[in-house]
Amino acid sequence: MSDISSYWDIERLVAEWREGNGDLINGDDLQTAMIISLFTDRVARDDDDIDGDDRRGWWGDMGEDHNIGSRLWLLRRQKLTQAVAQKAEDYAHEALQWLISDGVVSSFTIATQIVYPRRLNMVIRYLRPGNGDRTDMRFFWVWEQ
């Protein structure tokens, strides 16, 4: 059975569920898994700079070796610079590494693009095992000040 299908709505700059004939559409599980991995807040590490005491994260990760989500939320209040774009790539790589570990994809690359004055776009290229074709997944507005 497939998960509910999620997609990145470029017009509204949010992740959404697909609907059809009054029901949620299933399928495209990899896209859904990537959206959850990137846009669910992973708990901040002890050495992360956070405002206040809220380290976020999901309660289901407590005591687990691997956490769900990404630390992209840590960049929300930072000025958009090349260093922040590089951190976004690093955080996305960390969030998606499980796809390689679990054999869901054989490889992926991540590239960010600063769209001045206040937006960061991200393109993720991945290769599924046994498939020679690379697939792009594009996120516009990964970060906005």
N, C-alpha and C positions, 0 to 999 in steps of 0.2 A: 504494500500500500504506500502511496506517495504522500509526502508532506503537503501542506497547503502551499501553493505557489506564491512567492513574493517577488516583487520587481522594484526597480528604482524608477520612480516617476520623475522624469527630467523637468517637466513643467512645474511641478509643485515642490521639487527638491526634497522628496521624502521617500521612504520605502513604503510600499502598499501591498495589499493582497489583491490578487486577480479575482474578478467575479465574472460569472457567466450564467445567464438564465436564472438569476436569483440565488445561485449557489457559489461557494468558493471553488475555484478551479485548482486541481492538484497537478503536480508535475514540476519539472525544472528544479529538482531538489538541490542541485549544486548551487544555483543562484540563491535560493533561500538560505542554504547553509552559510554562504559567504556573507550575505546581508546580516544574518544573526551574529556571525563571528566578528564582523567589523563594527556594527552599530549597537551592540549590547555592551554596557559598561563593564569592563573587567576591573577587578579590585586593584587599587593602586598599590604599588610595591612600597616597602618601607622607605626607600630612598627617593621616591617620587615627591615632587613639590606640589602640595595641594593646599587649597584654601580651607581652613577650618579642620574639622575632625572627620568629615565624611569621605571615606575611602572608596565608596560605592561598591560595585561588584554584585554578584548574585549569591544569595544565601546557600544555594545548592552546591557552590564551589567549596564551602568550608571543609577543610580536611582533605581535599582532593589534590592530586599531583598536578593536574592541568586545569586551568581556569577557562571559562567561556568568555568570549567577548574581546574587546580591544581597549587599549588605553588612549584611544583617540580623544576621548573626552577631556583629557588633561591639557590638550592644546587649545581648548575653546577660548581661553582668556589671554593667550599669548599673541604678541604682534607677529604678523605674517612675514616670515623671513625664510631664507634658504635653509637655515637650521631647523625651523619648524617643519618645513616641507620634508626634510630628511627624517625628522622624528616621526612624522606621519607614515612615511614608508616603512620605517623600522617597526612601528606599532602595528601596522597592517600585516607585515611579514610575521610578526610574533603571533597575531591572532589567527592567521591562516596556515601556520606551520602544521597543524594537526591534519590538514588535507593530504599532505605528503606522507606524514607518519602513518596515517590510516590507509594509504594507497588509493585515495579518491582522485588525486591528480598526481602526475609524475613530476611536474615542475610548475613553477609560476614566477613571474617577474612583476614588479610593481614600479610604476613611474608616477610621479606627481607633477603637476603643472600649476604654477601660481598665476592666477588671473587677477591682476591688480585692479582695484585697490584692496579687495577684501575676500577673495575666494581661492580655494585650493581644490583642484580637480585631481582625480586619481584614476589611472587605467591599470587594470590587472589582467595580465595575459597568462593563461594557464593551458597546460597540455594534459589531456586525460590519458591514462595508461592505454597502450595499444592503439592510439589514434595519433596520426602524424600531424593533425591540424591543430593549430593554436587557436584559442578562442579569447576574445577580448570581453571584459566586463568593465564598463565605464561608469564611474560615479562622479557626477558633477555636484559641487558643493559638498565636499567631504568636510570642509572646515570653512567657516565664514565668521568674520569678526563683527 
